[in-house]
């Protein structure tokens, strides 16, 4: 059985992006899904001075190791001022110090959502352009606009057109 590692790139305890990542990961057939919570990987703010003084935190190594166990990584991005959340960016910065190819040539599905009509599309574009340089093999991307209008915690994506768009992407990814 193939393994999917999924997470919302947000530290919110009620992250809508974690909900979307969980929903998307569970659409794959014959796969086990492990959902990560960025709060389990909270570290000091990255700086080269801190790295010189204390080394790379064990939690960065733990996150990197988790990514390495995946056959597919599913990430849904929260958009903070048009870019990554500080929580994700910090984990990303620390983990990239272990290996610049942070995603270890793993297939990755990139997602985003927000309460607004653009669905986090700015941060999704940043990730789509940046992640291949970080060792991600981007297999697809999807933005869910207006989360509160198009998602239900029990049913998942409620807009059939949007749900079908995501399922088409999921079905195009071979595990």
N, C-alpha and C positions, 0 to 999 in steps of 0.2 A: 504494500500500500504506500502511495506517495504521501509526502508530508508537506503541508502548507503552513507557513508562519505568516500570521496576519496581525496588523496593528493599525490603530489610528495614530497619526503623527501629532498627537496632542496630549497634554497632561490633564485635561479636564476629566473629572470622575464621571461625567455624563456625556462624554464625547460623542457627537453625532458621527464623527469620522471613524471612531472605533466601531460604532453600530454598522456603518456602511461596509467597512472592511470585513467585519464578521459575517454579514449577510453575503457579500460577494464570495468570500472564501468557502462558505458552505454551499455554494451553487456547483462546486466541482464534485464530480462523481468519484467514488473509490479513492478518497483521500482523507487522511486524518488532518485536523485543523488545530493548531495551537495559537491562541490569541495572546499576544504580549500586551502589557500595560506599561507605558513609558514611565509611570510613577515608580515602577520596580527598578528603574535604571537611573535614578536621580543622582547626579554627580556635581561636583564643584564646577563653576563656569570654566570652560576651557581657556587656558593660556599657555604659551610656551614656557613662561616662568614657572607656572605651577607644575607643568610636566617635568621640567628640569629638577625641581625641588622634590617632587613626590612620585614621579613616574605616572604611568597610565593607570587609572583606577580599575580595580578588578571588575566593576560593573560594566565597563566598556568592553573588556575581554569577554565577559559573560554574554553581552549583547551580540558581539561579533561571532561567538561560538554558536549561539542560537541561529543566526542567519545562515551559518555554514551547514546546519542540519536540514535546511529546507530544500525541497524539490521545486518550490515556487514560493515567492514572497509577495504578499498582498499588502499594499500600503495605501491608506487614505489620508490625505493631507488636510489639516486645518490651515486656513489662510489667516495669518496675522499681519496686517498692514501690507498685504500683497506678496508675502513670502512665507517661509517655514515658521512654525511656532518656535519660540526660544527653546522649549524643552527638547524638541526633535533636533534642532540645529546643534545643541550642545552634545547630545548623544552622537550625532553624526560626526561632529568635529573630533571628539575623543576617539571614536571607533576608527576613523580614517587614519589616525596616527598608528594604529596596529598594522593596517594595510590600506594603501590608497585605493585599492580595489575592494572597497568596503563590502560590496554585494557579491563578491567572490564568483563572478560570472554566472550567477543564478538568474533564472527567468523571473521577471518581476511584472506584476500588474499594478499600475499606478491609478489611484482614484482620488477624488476630492469631492467635498460637498460643503455647503454653507446654507444658512437660512435665506440668503439672497439669491437673486436670479442668475448670477454668474457661477454659482456653485464652486467657488474656489478655483476658478480656471486660471488665475494668474500664477498661483503657486504650483498648480499642475504643470503648466508650461515650463516653469523653472526646473522642476524635477525631470520632466521628459528630456530636456536639453542637457541637464547636468549629470544625471545618473549613469548614462553609458560610460562616461569618463571614470566613474567610480565602480565599474565592474558589474553594472546591472545590464541584463539582457532584457530590454523593455519589450514585452509581448503585447501590450495593449494599455489603453488609458480610457478613463471614463469620468465625466464630471456630472454629478447629480445636482441640478439647480433646486432652489427653494425646498430644502430638506423637509421642513415642517409640513409642506403641502404634498410632498411626493413620497414620504416614507412613514411607515407605521411599524412600531417596535415588534408587533406580532406577525405582520404580513410581509414586512420588508418594503421594497419599492412598490408603490400602489399605482403609479402611472404606468399603464401597460406598454406604451411606446418606449419609455425610458427603461423599463425592466427588460424589454426585448433587446434593446441596444446593449445593455450589460450582458445579457445571456448570450448574445451573438459573439461578444468578445470572449466570454468564458469558454464557450464551445470551440473557439478557434485556437485555444491554448491547449497543447498536448502535454499531459503529465506523464 
